[in-house]
Amino acid sequence: MKYQIKYSKAAICDLDRIWLEVFKASQSYDITVQYIDDLMDKVES
């Protein structure tokens, strides 16, 4: 069975905040994108 993930506005705001914090800590766009992609993959699984 395939599920469709729908993120609430609050969840999207949290992801934006996480993105900024990871970028500040890593100073790397690629690392930040990979971190968020991995996080969203975990949510999907």
N, C-alpha and C positions, 0 to 999 in steps of 0.2 A: 504494500500500500504506500502510495506517495503522498506526503503531506506538504502543504504550502505554508511557509512561515510568514506570519504577518507581524511586524514589529509595531508596537504602540509608539505614540509620539514621545513618551517618557523613555522608552528603550532606545529610540533613535538619538535622543539628547544624550543619554548615557554613552552610547557608542561614539558620538562626537567628542564628548569629554574624555573618554578613554583614548581616542585617537590623538587628541592634543597632548595628553599626559605622556603617552608612549613616545610621541615625536619629540617632546621636550627632553625626555630622558635619553633617547637614542640619537637624536639629531640626524636621523636617517629616514628618508621617505620610504625606501624599500623595506626596511625592518618594520616600520609602522604598518604598512600595508599588509605585510606577511602576518603580523601579529593579529590584526583585525580579521583577516581572512581565516586564520586558524581558529579564532574565537567564534566566528560565525559558522564555521564547519562543525564545531563542537555543538553549537545550538541546534544545527540541522540534524545531527546524529542523535 
